[in-house]
Amino acid sequence: MDIASYLPIEHARLAQLKAFDVLDTPPEQPFDEIANLAARLCNAPAAAVSLVDIDRLWFKARVGFNVNQRTRRGSFCDIVVTTRKMLAVPDAARFNISYGGLGHLDIQSYLGVPLECEAGAILGTLCVFDTEPRSWEKGHSETLGVLARQVVANLELRKARTEMAHLWEQQYRLGQQYRLARHEEQLRWTVVLRDGLAQDLAGLAYIVQGMQTKCHDSKTVGELHDVQKLVRAMVKQCTALARGHVVFGDCGLRDALERVAAVTRASTGIACTVDWKGRAYIADRSLSQGLLQIAYEAVANAARHAACDHITISYEERGSTITLEVSDDGQGLPPDSQHSEGVGISLMHFRARELGASLELRAHSSRGLSVYCRAVNKCSQPPREESA
């Protein structure tokens, strides 16, 4: 076969070998057993499952020597792969090539059969060696042919298992991405319902109340009162729906903050971590909700505007005092900026006031910004279970 026609075939063969993902892997019992059986049945001191790589022979299994690879050039296995045929060498001295490089073994005779996969590529050989010249019998080559098919069957099975494991891993990653995307959507609707629609309705209720004070017609005043009640009921409903979208797991606020960090990492590529100190239990659900909303708004603000590489959400409880800090390594606030002007910062101050908490922004001396929120946990102990 000329080189021009051989090279594309060899590239395709190497691609098939690579697809099995078996090179440089630890020994495995099925291949070791087949190599041992080949040596016994052929009454040979050495045997190998030899996989032929681009410039080397790598032995998946070996008997009678300790070397795990040798140069491909000048090897009998290379001849088997190139010709795609069984090769019997009764006396290696007659060949102009040497099969050295197998440690203490002085190879004088060789018998090898090709390992042909289902796709038709020759992956390597199942071969036996002897240190003396000898004539290989027909039964020996037939035996190696049967065992070679078992080697290929085990390689195909191993490949299928590896591919299945990769599929399971991919399915798991897709499931994680779906859960993160779903939670991000839940958080987005929380903001839309509570910070958008609910606040707009609250503003409408305030306008209706102002109209009541200016109106002197008792009938109209009564109608405006009914409208105000309806709008306030809608505000409560929006708030309830928003709270329902924020799902707390078994770890409560900590679990929710971890999910905010995960969503941030997945959606923005920014490294976002949670530093949780202590085993705080917040029985006050409104406090948990408020702290989560402040953290979410601070993280979103940093991701959108700070041009940062890392965001840290820190939580600490000392006694009844809770400290929530969201810090980033971004560009910080411009020197002439007013903290009250940003919508995100205004929302965080509004949340803090609702909780009776303090909120402070601190620019780092070198780079970045931290949002500090301190609140009082009035229910710092978990509720006791009632005895039966």
PyMOL commands that set and color helices and strands:
alter all, ss='L'
color gray80, all
select helices_A, chain A and resi 3-19+29-41+76-83+92-94+138-214+218-245+253-268+285-305+343-355
alter helices_A, ss='H'
color red, helices_A
select strands_A, chain A and resi 46-52+56-63+69-71+87-89+109-116+122-130+271-277+310-318+321-328+358-363+369-376
alter strands_A, ss='S'
color yellow, strands_A
deselect
rebuild
show_as cartoon
